[in-house]
């Protein structure tokens, strides 16, 4: 089995296992997803979903956050951890959206990466979930599973994993696959416990179990 064949079979099986996978961050606008994904660094999505409710009650739009000081934002988002740096990035990002993009989130990778606090993972999430464009989000679940399954070999650097996946994953499947990696990584192919290989839908095609790719 080639890596491309393996990728297609992984996609097929995970689609069957998790047909309704989607982003676990709550949002109803692109800019809110930008805020949430920044807050989610070293914090659970569940906690972020609670914290942003208070943030948006106080600051309901891009303009109001852009006008706020990082110290004001930090008071609200502190439960997410790393409050000082996250508040600084969020304020600077919203100011750029307000001043340069007329309160609209740009739909190109190049422009998204110029926003403060936005890296490739965040930009790909926006591209795929908001704009429906080809995207591969290489978060910790994606990286861990790709190495275990055999889609990449001993590669932990997010951009290198992303580039490797672009070569073997159909563009239209990338975003959905990464959401399913998250679900599978949380439920079966776990990080902090022994993976539950006995109930894994990929058990017989996984490199971890001796399958050669």
C-alpha positions as CSV (number, residue, x, y, z in Angstrom):
1,X,0.0,0.0,0.0
2,X,1.4,3.4,-1.0
3,X,1.0,6.4,1.3
4,X,-1.6,7.8,-1.1
5,X,-3.6,4.6,-1.0
6,X,-3.3,4.5,2.7
7,X,-4.5,8.1,3.0
8,X,-7.6,7.4,0.8
9,X,-8.4,4.3,3.0
10,X,-8.0,6.3,6.2
11,X,-10.3,9.0,4.8
12,X,-12.9,6.5,3.8
13,X,-12.9,4.7,7.2
14,X,-12.9,7.9,9.3
15,X,-15.7,9.3,7.3
16,X,-17.8,6.2,8.1
17,X,-16.8,6.4,11.8
18,X,-17.3,10.1,12.3
19,X,-19.7,11.3,9.6
20,X,-20.6,14.5,11.4
21,X,-17.1,15.8,12.5
22,X,-16.8,19.5,12.7
23,X,-14.9,22.2,14.5
24,X,-15.6,22.0,18.3
25,X,-15.1,25.8,18.7
26,X,-18.4,27.7,18.8
27,X,-18.7,30.6,16.4
28,X,-21.1,32.4,14.1
29,X,-18.7,34.7,12.3
30,X,-15.2,34.3,10.9
31,X,-13.6,36.8,13.2
32,X,-15.0,34.9,16.2
33,X,-13.3,31.8,15.0
34,X,-10.0,33.7,14.8
35,X,-10.5,34.8,18.4
36,X,-11.4,31.4,19.6
37,X,-8.5,29.6,17.9
38,X,-6.0,32.0,19.4
39,X,-7.5,31.4,22.8
40,X,-7.5,27.6,22.3
41,X,-3.6,27.4,22.4
42,X,-2.8,25.3,25.5
43,X,-6.5,25.5,26.5
44,X,-9.5,23.2,25.9
45,X,-12.1,24.1,23.3
46,X,-14.8,23.6,25.9
47,X,-13.3,26.3,28.2
48,X,-12.8,28.7,25.2
49,X,-16.5,28.3,24.3
50,X,-17.5,29.4,27.8
51,X,-15.0,32.3,28.0
52,X,-15.9,33.9,24.7
53,X,-19.5,34.3,25.8
54,X,-18.4,36.8,28.4
55,X,-16.0,38.4,25.9
56,X,-18.7,39.0,23.3
57,X,-21.2,40.3,25.8
58,X,-18.7,43.1,26.6
59,X,-17.2,43.4,23.1
60,X,-19.8,42.3,20.5
61,X,-17.9,43.2,17.3
62,X,-14.5,43.7,15.7
63,X,-14.6,47.5,16.2
64,X,-15.2,47.2,20.0
65,X,-12.4,44.8,20.5
66,X,-10.1,46.9,18.3
67,X,-10.9,49.9,20.5
68,X,-10.2,48.0,23.7
69,X,-6.9,47.8,25.5
70,X,-5.1,44.4,25.9
71,X,-5.4,44.8,29.6
72,X,-9.2,45.0,29.4
73,X,-9.4,41.9,27.1
74,X,-7.0,40.0,29.4
75,X,-9.3,40.3,32.4
76,X,-11.9,38.4,30.6
77,X,-9.8,35.7,28.8
78,X,-7.5,35.0,31.7
79,X,-9.1,31.6,32.4
80,X,-7.8,30.4,29.0
81,X,-4.2,30.9,30.1
82,X,-1.4,32.9,28.5
83,X,-3.7,35.9,28.9
84,X,-1.2,38.7,28.3
85,X,0.1,37.4,25.0
86,X,-3.3,36.2,23.8
87,X,-5.0,39.6,24.6
88,X,-2.2,41.4,22.8
89,X,-2.6,39.3,19.7
90,X,-6.4,39.5,19.6
91,X,-6.4,43.3,20.0
92,X,-3.8,43.7,17.3
93,X,-5.6,41.3,15.0
94,X,-8.9,43.0,15.4
95,X,-7.4,46.4,14.9
96,X,-5.9,45.3,11.6
97,X,-9.2,43.8,10.5
98,X,-10.9,47.0,11.4
99,X,-8.4,49.4,9.9
100,X,-7.3,47.5,6.8
101,X,-10.1,45.1,5.9
102,X,-13.3,47.0,6.8
103,X,-14.2,44.5,9.6
104,X,-14.0,41.5,7.2
105,X,-11.7,38.5,7.5
106,X,-9.7,38.0,4.4
107,X,-10.1,34.8,2.4
108,X,-6.5,34.2,1.3
109,X,-3.8,32.4,3.1
110,X,-1.3,35.1,2.4
111,X,-3.4,37.8,4.0
112,X,-4.5,35.7,6.9
113,X,-0.9,34.9,7.8
114,X,-0.2,38.6,8.1
115,X,-2.7,39.0,10.9
116,X,-1.2,39.2,14.4
117,X,-1.3,35.8,16.2
118,X,-2.4,33.9,13.1
119,X,-0.2,31.0,12.1
120,X,-0.7,28.3,9.4
121,X,-2.9,26.1,11.7
122,X,-5.3,29.0,12.4
123,X,-5.3,30.2,8.8
124,X,-6.0,26.8,7.4
125,X,-8.9,26.4,9.9
126,X,-10.4,29.7,8.6
127,X,-9.8,28.7,5.0
128,X,-11.5,25.4,5.3
129,X,-14.3,25.9,7.8
130,X,-15.3,29.5,6.9
131,X,-14.5,29.8,3.2
132,X,-14.8,26.1,2.2
133,X,-11.4,26.2,0.5
134,X,-8.8,23.4,0.5
135,X,-7.1,23.3,4.0
136,X,-5.1,21.0,6.2
137,X,-5.0,21.9,9.9
138,X,-2.0,20.2,11.5
139,X,-2.8,20.3,15.2
140,X,-1.4,17.9,17.8
141,X,-3.9,15.2,17.0
142,X,-3.2,15.4,13.3
143,X,0.5,15.2,13.8
144,X,0.3,12.3,16.3
145,X,-2.1,10.2,14.2
146,X,-0.2,10.8,11.0
147,X,3.0,9.5,12.5
148,X,1.3,6.5,14.2
149,X,-0.7,5.5,11.1
150,X,2.3,5.9,8.8
151,X,1.2,8.9,6.6
152,X,4.4,10.6,7.7
153,X,7.5,9.3,9.3
154,X,9.1,10.7,12.5
155,X,7.9,14.2,11.5
156,X,6.7,16.6,14.3
157,X,7.0,20.0,12.6
158,X,3.5,21.2,11.7
159,X,4.3,22.8,8.3
160,X,6.3,19.7,7.2
161,X,3.4,17.4,8.1
162,X,1.0,19.7,6.3
163,X,3.2,19.7,3.1
164,X,3.5,15.9,3.2
165,X,-0.3,15.6,3.5
166,X,-0.9,17.9,0.6
167,X,0.9,15.3,-1.6
168,X,-1.4,12.4,-0.6
169,X,-4.7,13.9,0.5
170,X,-7.2,15.1,-2.1
171,X,-7.6,18.9,-1.6
172,X,-11.4,18.7,-0.9
173,X,-10.8,16.1,1.8
174,X,-8.2,17.9,3.9
175,X,-10.4,19.9,6.2
176,X,-12.8,17.1,7.0
177,X,-10.0,14.6,7.6
178,X,-8.3,16.9,10.1
179,X,-11.6,17.3,12.1
180,X,-11.9,13.5,12.1
181,X,-8.3,13.2,13.3
182,X,-9.3,15.3,16.3
183,X,-12.3,13.2,17.1
184,X,-10.4,9.9,16.6
185,X,-7.5,11.3,18.7
186,X,-9.7,12.2,21.6
187,X,-11.8,9.0,21.6
188,X,-9.5,6.2,20.4
189,X,-5.9,7.1,19.4
190,X,-5.2,9.0,22.6
191,X,-2.1,10.9,23.6
192,X,-2.1,10.6,27.4
193,X,-3.1,6.9,27.7
194,X,-2.3,3.8,25.7
195,X,-4.2,4.0,22.4
196,X,-7.3,1.9,22.2
197,X,-6.1,-0.1,19.2
198,X,-8.5,-2.9,19.9
199,X,-11.5,-0.7,18.9
200,X,-9.8,1.3,16.2
201,X,-11.3,1.3,12.8
202,X,-7.7,1.7,11.4
203,X,-6.2,-1.1,13.4
204,X,-5.4,-3.4,10.4
205,X,-3.8,-0.7,8.3
206,X,-1.9,1.2,10.9
207,X,1.9,1.3,11.0
208,X,1.9,1.2,14.8
209,X,0.7,-2.4,14.4
210,X,3.4,-3.4,12.0
211,X,1.7,-2.5,8.7
212,X,4.4,-1.4,6.2
213,X,3.7,1.6,3.9
